[in-house]
Amino acid sequence: ATMMMFRLLLLLCHAMVTIGFISICSSVNYDHHHLTLSGDDDQACDEDTIITLPLDISCDVRSTARDLWGSPESVGSILMSSDHINDSGNILCHPNYQGEMPLPSSIPISQRFSYFEQQAQKGDPRAQHSIGLLLWNGFTSSTEQTSIDPEASAVWHAAAALQGNLDALAVFGGCLRTGTGVGKCKNIALGLRCIEYSASVGNPSGVNKKGAMMESNDDYFGAMRLYRECYEDESKRTNALLLFNLGYCLIHGDGVDNDVEEGEKIWRYAVVLAPEEGSEEAAWFLYQQYSERVDMEKARHYLDIAADLGLEDAVMERRDNS
């Protein structure tokens, strides 16, 4: 029951934990179609792969972002260019600007916030999404966890969503749906539209958000189906949080026959994607799995990863075991 409550809290709070981690993860190439990381890349893409956000969502997100930033000039100062909107007013979702921003191997984890902040101010939507996650969890200091800042988090996610980052759009949708950090801008209908659209195009953060809502209504079969379809579709990108959710369902038999071996393998895939959101939960739960089997060498390995990623329970556990 404790483990289930822990996961529900992660799902409903967006599981937005630390972003920076170990340098090796910025260049790992895993033999799986979902798990190829290239670190810093500026690859060109086919214009046909750009997703055009529906006009109604585009207009409402633009209006809400301006309200949160205070003025069109304020929000305009942290946008890269006008390339994120077409002549009709639709937000364009460029494939090179999706997901979280990779932390370069030259940047230590202790400097991750300042690095992402600099890149966010320059207008990179991935950095804006990343700094929004850090602010949500209070990881703004190089030495300790500080108070969370849901208002600042929502503002940065709004900016990233305005520039077509679908992951940020899904997270921003969660803020709008629940009113977290957005005050009078709370808009349940718009929040649901943002989440539904992100999920409909196979964005993993959208799938995670929709799956979390389904699980909160005890529809574990529906949630599991969403996670698995996104994971198995080779044309879609996945992320560590989706892998964590899928692995959890498999290990605990939520909406599927339990398969501990497969679930743990998927959790290990999630850890490979560190410092992505969800990798720290996967590492923490792998620590628990190996501890139960008294495989303390592997248990310690995953405890160290979870603690280095900033998961509070893991930090305290490692301190107590020192």
N, C-alpha and C positions, 0 to 999 in steps of 0.2 A: 504494500500500500504506500509506503514511504517513497519507493522508487517511482511508482506511477504518479504520485503527487509532484515529485521533482520534475518529471517530464512534462506534465501538464503545465506547470509553472513556466518551464522553458518555452513551450509552444505558445502559450497565451501572452507571454512577455516578449515574444519574437526571438528568444534565445540570442539576444544581441550582446555577445561578449567580445573579448579582445580580438584585435586585428593583427598585430605584429607578432612575429615569432622567429624561428631559426632560419638562417640564410639558406640552408640546403633545400628548403621547400620551394624556393623561387625558381629552381631549375630542374625539378624532378620530372622525369618522363616515365609514367607508369604504363604498363602494358595493358591498357584498358581504354576503350574509346572515350570514356568520360574524363579520364584522369591524366591529361597532358597539360603540363604547365610550362610556359615559356618565359616567365619572369617579365622583364620589360620588353614589350613588343609594340610596334606601330605598323602592323601588317595592313596592307590595303585590302579592301573587300569589294565584292561585286555589289553594285548599287541595288541590284534586285533583292539582296538579302536584307536590306533596310526595312524595318517594320514601321508602318505608318499608323500612329495612334489615332483612334476614331476622333472626329472633330469635337464631339460633345465632351469627351473626357479631356481632350487637349485644352479646350477653352476653360473648363472648370478648374483644372489643375493650374493653368496659368494664372487665373484670377485668384485662386487660393494662395499660391506661392507669393504673389505680389502683396496680398494682405498680410501674410506672415512676415515678409521682409520689410514691410512698411511703405514701399513705393516701387513703381516700375524701375526707377533709377537704381535703387538699392539692389534689387535682384539682378538687374542688368549688369551690374558691376562685377558679378562673379560668374558670368556666363562666358564660354569660350568664344562664341560667334553666333551669327544668326543661322548657321547651318542646321540647327536642331529643329527648325520650323520651316515648312514648305510655304509656297505662295498662298495656299488655301487656309493656312493657320494650323495645320496638323503638326503635332510633335513627331519628329523622326527619331526612331530608335536604332542608332548605328551599332552594328555588332561589335565594333572595337571598343565601345564605351559601356559594356555591360558588366555586371558583377562588381566585386570588390577590387580595389587597386592592389596589385602585387607590391610587396615590400622588397625593394632591391636588396641584394646581398650585402651591399656596402652600408646599409642603414641598420644600426643595432635596434633591437626591440625597444630599448629605453628611449629612443628618439622617434618612435613611430608616430606619435601624435603630432609633433612639430612638423615632421615630413609631410604627413597627409594634410595638415592644415595649410601648409605652403602650396601644395598642389591643388587643394580645394579652392583657395583664394585665386589661383590662376585659372580656375574654371573647369578642371577635370571632373566629370561627373562620377567617375569611379572613386576618386579621392573624397568627393563630397558624400557619397554613400558610406565609405569607410569611416570617415570622421563622425558621421551621424551615429554609426554603431558604437564607436568609442565613447562618444558623449553619453549615449544611453546607459552605458555601463560604468561611467565614471573613470575610464582609463585615460585621463588627461595629464597625469603626472608620470615622470620617469621613474619614480621610486615607490609610489603607493597608490592604492585605489582611492579616488576622491568621490564626492557626491555626484550622483547622476544628474544629467541636465536634459530632461525630455523635451523642453521647449527648443533648446539649441539643436538637439538631434532632429526634431521635426523640421526645423528651418532648413537644415542642410539636406535632408531627404527630399524636401520640396524642390530645392534647387536642382538636385540630381535628377529627379523625376521630370522636371521641366525640360531637361536636356536629353530626355529619352532613355535614361537608365531604368530598365523595367524592374530590376530588383528593388531599386529605390522606390519606384512607383508602387510596388506591392507593399513595401514597408510603410510608405506614406499612407497608403490605403488603410492599413491597420491603425495608424494614428488617427486618421479621419473617422474611422468607424467607431473607435472607442473614445475619441476626444483626447487621447494622450498627447500632451505637449502642444495642442493646437487651439485650446481655449474656445472662443466663440466661433472658430472656424470648423468645429466639429460638424461632420456631414456624413451620416451613416450610409446614405444611398451612394454618394460619390466614392466613399471608401470601399464599399462592396463592388462597385463597378471597376475600380482600379485593380482590386484583387482578382476578380473574375476574369478581366481581360488579360492580365499578366499570366494567369494560370492557363487560359485558353490558347495562348501562343506557346505554351510549354516552358515558360520561364520558371526556373526552379524555386525562386523566392515566392512567386505567385502560387505555385503548387503547394509549397510549404504552408502558406497562409490559408489557402482553401482547405488543405488537409487538416490543419489545426482546428478550423471551425467545424469540420465534419467530425473530428474526434471529440470535440467538446459536446457534440450532440450524440455521442456514442455510435457514430457511423464509421466504425473502424474498417469495415470492408471497403467502403467508398474511398476512405483516405488511403488505405493500402493500395488500392487500384491506381489512384493518382500517382503515388510515389513510384510504383513499379513501372507504370507506363512512361513516366519521365525518364527514369533510370535506363530503361531498355531501348528507348528511342535514340538511335545513333545520330540522328540529325539535331538532337537537343543538347544543350549544355546542362550539366548538373552542378551541384555544389555540395559542400561538406554537410550542411544542415539537412539537405534532402537525404544524403547517405546515412546520416545519423538516424533520421526518422524511419527510413526503410529498414535499417538494421535492427532498430528497437522493435518494430512490428514483427520481424522474423524471429527474433530471440524470444519474445514474450507471447507470440501467437495472437497478436492483435489483428484481426481481420484476415488471418492466413494461418495455415498449419505451421507450428513453430519449427524453426530450423536454426539452431544455435550456431552451427558451423558456418553457414552462409551469412548469418547476421554478423558474426564477429569478423568475417572476412570483409564485409562491406564497411564495418566500423574502421577496420585498418585502412581501407581506401580513404575514408574520411580524414583520418589522421595524416595521411600523405598530403592532403590538401591544406594542411595548416600553413598559414594562420587563418584560413577562412572560418567564418562563423559556423559553429557546429563541430569543428575538429576537436575543440576542448572537451565538449560533452562526450564525444566518441572515445577520446583518450581516458577520460575519467571512468566511464563505464567499462572499458577494457581493463582498467586497473582493478575494478571490482570483480570482473569475471576471473582474471588470473589469480587474484587474491583468494577467491573461493576454492580454486584448484591448487592453492599453495605453490604456484609457480611464481616465486617472489622476484626472480630476476626480471621477468617480463612485466610483472605488476609494477615494479619500481620504475621501469622504463616508461610506462604509460602514465604513471603518477607524475613523473618529472615533466613530461610533455604538458599534461593538463595544468600543472602548477605554473610552468613557464608561460603558458598562454593566459594565465591570470584567473583561472576558475577558482573562486574563493574556497570552496570545499577542499579542493586539491591543495591549495596553498597551506591551509590549516593542517591537513592530513600530513603533508610532508614535514611541516614544522614539528608536529607532535611525534613523528617517527624519527626525527633527527637525533 
